[in-house]
């Protein structure tokens, strides 16, 4: 007996089974591509930070200024970076903020800066760092005013 013929209206056709299999494979491939995309986005957003900065020291110089020393480690120390530092008053409000340029270096950088404050400062911290350096920090002549 070769291939027995089944009533087509009762059991469906074999071509339909092939199209279902193709649809399953296609949906599996799309699901795999989407999963890989989600994993890559999660890794780039949740992976280790490309720049890590810590406050080493801070010192109130007077009622309107605070000196902060940072320790900056970068994945690419040969690239310039920018860090935002903040000064805080006794009640915790931000009284001063400054963007500082961290020039290229051989390894860990230790920039020191003075933040002007609107009230007596009691602490200072690093708000964050980035490789996206604003043009006004990277040009040799700074704007006046």
C-alpha positions in Angstrom: 0.0 0.0 0.0 1.5 3.3 -1.0 0.0 6.4 0.4 -3.6 5.9 1.5 -6.0 8.7 0.6 -7.9 10.2 3.5 -11.0 12.2 3.1 -9.7 15.8 2.7 -12.6 17.5 4.4 -12.3 15.4 7.5 -8.6 15.5 8.3 -7.2 18.5 6.5 -4.4 18.5 3.9 -0.7 17.8 4.3 0.2 21.2 2.9 -1.5 22.8 5.8 0.8 20.9 8.2 3.9 22.1 6.4 2.7 25.8 6.6 2.1 25.4 10.4 5.6 24.0 10.8 7.0 27.0 8.9 5.0 29.4 10.9 6.3 27.9 14.2 9.9 28.1 13.0 9.4 31.7 11.9 7.9 32.7 15.2 10.7 31.0 17.1 13.3 32.8 15.1 11.6 36.2 15.7 11.3 35.4 19.4 15.1 34.5 19.5 16.0 37.8 17.7 13.9 39.9 20.1 15.3 38.1 23.1 18.9 38.8 22.0 18.0 42.4 21.4 16.5 42.8 24.9 19.5 41.1 26.4 21.9 43.5 24.6 19.9 46.6 25.7 19.8 45.3 29.3 23.6 44.6 29.3 24.4 48.1 28.0 22.1 49.8 30.5 22.8 47.6 33.6 26.4 46.6 32.9 29.4 48.1 34.7 29.7 51.9 34.3 32.4 53.1 31.9 33.4 55.8 34.3 33.6 55.5 38.1 34.2 58.5 40.2 34.5 58.8 44.0 35.0 61.8 46.2 38.3 61.5 48.0 38.2 64.6 50.1 36.2 67.8 50.5 36.9 71.0 52.5 34.8 74.1 53.1 37.2 77.0 52.3 34.7 79.7 53.4 30.9 80.3 53.5 30.8 80.3 49.7 33.2 77.7 48.4 34.1 74.1 48.8 37.2 72.3 47.5 36.6 68.7 46.2 39.2 66.1 45.2 38.0 63.2 43.1 39.3 59.8 42.0 38.2 59.0 38.5 38.6 55.6 36.8 37.7 55.1 33.2 37.5 52.3 30.7 39.3 54.6 28.2 41.6 56.8 30.2 43.0 58.3 27.0 39.6 60.0 26.3 38.6 63.2 28.1 35.5 63.1 30.4 33.3 65.4 32.3 32.2 65.0 35.9 29.5 66.9 37.8 30.2 67.7 41.4 27.8 69.2 44.0 28.1 71.0 47.3 25.4 70.6 49.9 24.4 72.7 52.9 23.6 71.5 56.4 20.0 70.7 55.6 21.0 68.6 52.6 20.0 71.0 49.8 22.3 71.5 46.9 24.0 74.9 47.2 26.5 74.6 44.3 27.2 72.5 41.2 30.0 72.5 38.7 31.1 70.5 35.6 34.8 69.7 35.6 36.9 68.5 32.7 38.9 65.3 33.4 41.7 65.4 30.8 43.1 62.2 29.2 45.5 60.4 31.5 47.5 57.2 31.8 45.4 55.7 34.6 43.4 56.9 37.5 42.9 60.7 37.5 42.7 62.9 40.7 41.1 66.2 39.7 40.7 68.9 42.3 38.1 71.7 41.9 36.5 74.5 43.9 32.7 74.8 43.8 31.1 78.2 44.5 28.1 77.9 46.8 25.1 79.9 47.7 25.1 78.9 51.4 27.7 77.6 53.8 28.8 74.1 52.4 29.1 71.1 54.7 29.7 68.3 52.2 30.4 67.6 48.6 29.9 64.7 46.3 30.1 63.4 42.7 26.8 63.5 40.8 28.0 61.6 37.8 30.5 61.4 34.9 30.3 61.1 31.1 32.5 60.9 28.0 30.2 63.5 26.4 32.2 66.6 27.1 30.4 69.9 26.5 32.1 72.1 23.9 32.7 75.0 26.3 34.9 72.7 28.5 36.8 71.2 25.6 37.7 74.5 23.8 41.0 76.2 24.8 39.3 79.6 25.2 36.5 79.6 27.8 33.5 81.9 27.5 33.7 85.0 29.7 31.0 86.4 31.9 
